[in-house]
C-alpha cells in the first residue's frame, strides 16, 4: 500500500529541514490550522532552532547537554545563521496563537498544549508577553489536567524565561504538594526543585517532601539532575543530610563521576559546602576528575570549587587547590568581581606573598564594585589588606571608591569589617607608599560609623575597639569616645560571649582573621609571608 503524501501545511512541515524554512513554508496556512496544530508547529520550530545559539549562550549549553559539543557544532553548521526569533513568520505564528487563545471563554487549545507553548518560547528565548500571560493564566485554571512530565517542563520553561507568574507558580506548588507518592518521577522532582529555586521560590516543606523519593532512587538520576538537585536544596537552605549522602554516593560511582561536566561537579561541590555536609568519597572523586580535566574549567567553576574545598576542608592536602589557583591567575580578567572576591580570599590563605596575583585582582576589580554584593565587597578588601601586592595604588583606589560611593549599602557589621580591613592595610608593609591615602580613607569610614553608632551591637564594638587599638593614623576620636561611653556593654560581651575578642587588639593576625575559625593555611605556592608594622 502506497504511503499517503501529506498535503497543505502538513506537507510543508514534513518537507522543512530547519526552523527558518519551516516557518516560511507554513506561514500561508496559519489561519486554517487548529490551535493544537499551531502549538505543534511552534514546538517543532523550537526543536529545529539551535541556530539561535549564536545569540543565546544558554541554548548552546542546552544543545551541548543533549547531543555533545562536537555534534552540536556539526548541527549548527548546517542551519541558517540567522536567529529564528528575527523572522516575521514567527511573530505571525505567535500572534495567531494569541488570537486563538485570547477569545471569549476558555482558550482554543487543550491543557496538554499549554506546557508545549511555554517550553517552546523558552527554547526560542522569546518573551511574547501577551501569549505567555494568556497561557499561564489558563494553565493555573487547568492545573490538575497537566501530566507530571509536562508540568516539570512548564516549571523549567518559566525558570528559563525568568518569568514569575505568581498565581501559576502557587498552583504548581500546591499541585506538587498534593501529589501521590510515585506519581512524579524523580527526574520530574529534580527539575521542579531546581526550577523553583531558580525562580526564587524557596519552599523547604516542599523540598522535604521530595527527599525520600529522591534518596531512594538517587542511582537513577543523571549527573545534571544530581547537580541540579543538590544546588536547589542548598540554594533553598534546605539541608537534608540523608539525601545529600545518597546523591553523593550515586555521584561518586566510578562510571558516573566521569559523566559529570566540570561545571556540574563545581555546582555539586558548592552545594555540599553551602549546607556543611561532608562527603569524603565524593570530594576525593571530584579532585581526581578535575585534575584530569583542567582544560575544561570556567572561571565560575574554579571559584566554586576553591570555595567548596576550602570551606569543608575534606581534603586538607589537596593538590587541586594550588592547581586551581594557578589556572585562576591565567584567566583573572575573565572572572566576575564576585568570583574574584572568592579567589582572592582563598589565595590570601594559601599564597599571601603572591604580589602580582593580588595586584592583578585589584586592577580587575577597579570600576566594577557595583557588581559585588556588600558581603563580597568586604571579603575582597579583607583579603587584599592582608597580602603582598605589586599594585598598592590599585588597592588604595578601590578602598577609596568604597568609602566614597558604597558605604550606604553596607550593614553596620560589614562597616566594622571594612574598618578592620582598612586598619590592617594601613600597617601592612606592602602598602607603605599609600599609607597616607589609606589613613585618610580609614578616617572617612570612622566618621560614617560614628553616624551609625547607636546601631552597633556589643560584638561590633569589640571589632571596632580592636581595629582602633591597632590603627596608627590620626582620627577616629569621636568613635573612640563612643566606645568608652559604652565600655560596660563591651566588657560584658567580652566576658560572656567573645573571649577570643580579648586577644584581638594584641595581634595583627588575630585582627585580620577575626571572622574566621580556620587555622592558618600553608603558603603552598612558595611565597614569603607578609610583614606588618608594629
NORPE-V501197 format. One record per pair of residues at least 6 apart in sequence whose ideal C-beta (glycine too) atoms are under 7 Angstrom apart, sorted by the first residue. I is the first residue (numbers start at 1). GAP is how many residues later the second one is. Records with the same first field share a line. If there is no record, write none. Layout:
I = GAP ; GAP
//
This chain:
5 = 6
6 = 8
8 = 21
9 = 17 ; 20 ; 24
12 = 13 ; 14 ; 17
13 = 9 ; 13 ; 28 ; 31
15 = 10
16 = 6 ; 9
18 = 30 ; 61 ; 62
19 = 26 ; 29 ; 30 ; 32 ; 65
20 = 60 ; 62 ; 64 ; 67
22 = 22 ; 23 ; 26
23 = 22 ; 64 ; 66 ; 67 ; 70
24 = 65
26 = 15
27 = 62 ; 65
30 = 62 ; 63 ; 66
35 = 65 ; 73 ; 74
36 = 73 ; 74 ; 77
38 = 55 ; 58 ; 59 ; 62
39 = 70 ; 74 ; 77 ; 78
41 = 52
42 = 51 ; 55 ; 75 ; 78
43 = 73 ; 77
45 = 39 ; 45 ; 75
46 = 74 ; 77 ; 78
49 = 35 ; 74 ; 75
50 = 9 ; 13 ; 25 ; 26 ; 29
51 = 25 ; 28 ; 29 ; 30 ; 31 ; 32 ; 33
52 = 7 ; 31 ; 32 ; 33 ; 72 ; 73
53 = 6 ; 7 ; 10 ; 23
54 = 27 ; 29
55 = 28
56 = 69
59 = 66
63 = 9
64 = 8
65 = 159
67 = 8
84 = 6 ; 40
85 = 39 ; 40 ; 41
94 = 34 ; 37
97 = 20 ; 34
98 = 32 ; 33 ; 36
100 = 8 ; 9
101 = 6 ; 7 ; 8 ; 30 ; 33 ; 34 ; 37
102 = 32
107 = 27 ; 31
111 = 31 ; 34 ; 35
112 = 38
114 = 21 ; 24 ; 25 ; 32 ; 40
115 = 31 ; 35 ; 36 ; 38 ; 39
117 = 18
118 = 14 ; 17 ; 36 ; 39 ; 40
119 = 34 ; 35 ; 38
121 = 7 ; 11 ; 36 ; 40
122 = 35 ; 38 ; 39
127 = 34
132 = 31
136 = 29 ; 32
139 = 7 ; 15 ; 29
140 = 27 ; 28 ; 31
143 = 28 ; 32
144 = 31
148 = 35 ; 36 ; 37 ; 40
149 = 39
151 = 21 ; 24
152 = 36 ; 39 ; 40
155 = 17 ; 36 ; 37 ; 40 ; 41
156 = 35 ; 39
158 = 37 ; 41
159 = 36 ; 39 ; 40
164 = 35
169 = 30 ; 32
173 = 28 ; 30 ; 33
176 = 8 ; 16 ; 30
177 = 29 ; 32
181 = 32
186 = 27 ; 28 ; 31 ; 34 ; 35
187 = 38
189 = 21 ; 24 ; 25
190 = 24 ; 31 ; 35 ; 38 ; 39
193 = 14 ; 17 ; 36 ; 39
194 = 34 ; 35 ; 37 ; 38
196 = 7
197 = 35 ; 38 ; 39
202 = 34 ; 35
204 = 32 ; 34
207 = 26 ; 29 ; 31
208 = 30 ; 32
211 = 29 ; 32
214 = 15 ; 29
215 = 27 ; 28 ; 31
218 = 28 ; 29 ; 31 ; 32
219 = 31
221 = 29
223 = 33 ; 36 ; 37 ; 41
224 = 40
226 = 21 ; 24 ; 25 ; 42
227 = 37 ; 40 ; 41
229 = 18
230 = 14 ; 17 ; 38 ; 41
231 = 36 ; 40
233 = 7 ; 38
234 = 37 ; 40 ; 41
239 = 36 ; 38
241 = 36
244 = 28 ; 31 ; 33 ; 35
245 = 34
248 = 31 ; 33 ; 34
250 = 6
251 = 6 ; 17 ; 31
252 = 29 ; 30 ; 33
257 = 28 ; 32
258 = 31
260 = 29
262 = 28 ; 31 ; 34 ; 35 ; 39
263 = 35 ; 38
265 = 21 ; 24 ; 25
266 = 35 ; 38 ; 39
267 = 37
269 = 14 ; 17 ; 35 ; 36 ; 39
270 = 34 ; 37 ; 38
272 = 7 ; 36 ; 40
273 = 34 ; 35 ; 38 ; 39
278 = 34 ; 36
280 = 34
283 = 31 ; 32
284 = 31
287 = 28 ; 31 ; 33
290 = 15 ; 30
291 = 28 ; 29 ; 32
294 = 29 ; 33
297 = 30
299 = 32 ; 35 ; 36 ; 40
300 = 39
302 = 22 ; 25 ; 26
303 = 36 ; 39 ; 40
305 = 19
306 = 15 ; 18 ; 36 ; 37 ; 40
307 = 35 ; 39
309 = 6 ; 9 ; 11 ; 12
310 = 36 ; 39
321 = 29
322 = 202 ; 203
325 = 22 ; 25 ; 26 ; 200
328 = 15
329 = 28
332 = 28 ; 29 ; 32
333 = 31
335 = 8 ; 29
336 = 35
337 = 28 ; 31 ; 34 ; 35
338 = 33 ; 34 ; 38
340 = 21 ; 24 ; 25 ; 40
341 = 31 ; 35 ; 38 ; 39
344 = 14 ; 17 ; 36 ; 39 ; 40
345 = 34 ; 38
347 = 7 ; 10
348 = 35 ; 38 ; 39
349 = 172
350 = 171 ; 173 ; 174 ; 175
351 = 172 ; 173 ; 174 ; 176
352 = 34 ; 35 ; 36 ; 171 ; 177 ; 178
353 = 35 ; 170 ; 174 ; 175 ; 176 ; 177
354 = 171 ; 173
355 = 33 ; 34 ; 35
356 = 34
358 = 26 ; 29 ; 30 ; 31
359 = 30 ; 31 ; 32 ; 35
361 = 23
362 = 22 ; 27 ; 29 ; 32 ; 33 ; 36
363 = 28 ; 31
365 = 15 ; 33
366 = 28 ; 31 ; 32
369 = 8 ; 32 ; 33 ; 37
372 = 8
374 = 35 ; 36 ; 37 ; 40
375 = 39
377 = 25 ; 29
378 = 36 ; 39 ; 40
381 = 18 ; 21 ; 37 ; 40
382 = 35 ; 39
384 = 11
385 = 36 ; 39 ; 40 ; 43 ; 127
386 = 38 ; 42 ; 126 ; 144
387 = 143
388 = 42 ; 142
389 = 6 ; 41
392 = 38 ; 39 ; 41 ; 42
393 = 41
395 = 30 ; 36
396 = 35 ; 38 ; 41 ; 42
399 = 23 ; 26 ; 39 ; 42
400 = 37 ; 41
402 = 16
403 = 38 ; 41 ; 42
407 = 8 ; 41
410 = 8
412 = 40 ; 43 ; 44 ; 48
413 = 47
415 = 30 ; 33 ; 34 ; 37
416 = 44 ; 47 ; 48
417 = 98
418 = 27
419 = 23 ; 26 ; 27 ; 30 ; 45 ; 48
420 = 43 ; 47 ; 91 ; 94
422 = 16 ; 19 ; 20 ; 23
423 = 19 ; 44 ; 47 ; 48
424 = 84 ; 87 ; 88
425 = 6 ; 13
426 = 9 ; 12 ; 13 ; 16 ; 45 ; 46 ; 47
427 = 43 ; 45 ; 81 ; 105 ; 106
428 = 102 ; 104
429 = 102 ; 103 ; 104
430 = 100
431 = 7
439 = 34
442 = 29 ; 31
443 = 32 ; 33
446 = 29 ; 30 ; 33
449 = 15 ; 30
450 = 28 ; 29 ; 32
453 = 29
456 = 8
458 = 31 ; 32 ; 35
459 = 34 ; 39
461 = 22 ; 25 ; 28 ; 29
462 = 28 ; 31 ; 32 ; 36 ; 39
463 = 51
464 = 15 ; 19
465 = 18 ; 25 ; 40
466 = 35 ; 38 ; 39 ; 45
467 = 44
468 = 8 ; 11 ; 12
469 = 36
470 = 35 ; 38 ; 41
483 = 7
494 = 7 ; 8
503 = 7
504 = 6 ; 7 ; 10
508 = 24
523 = 6
//
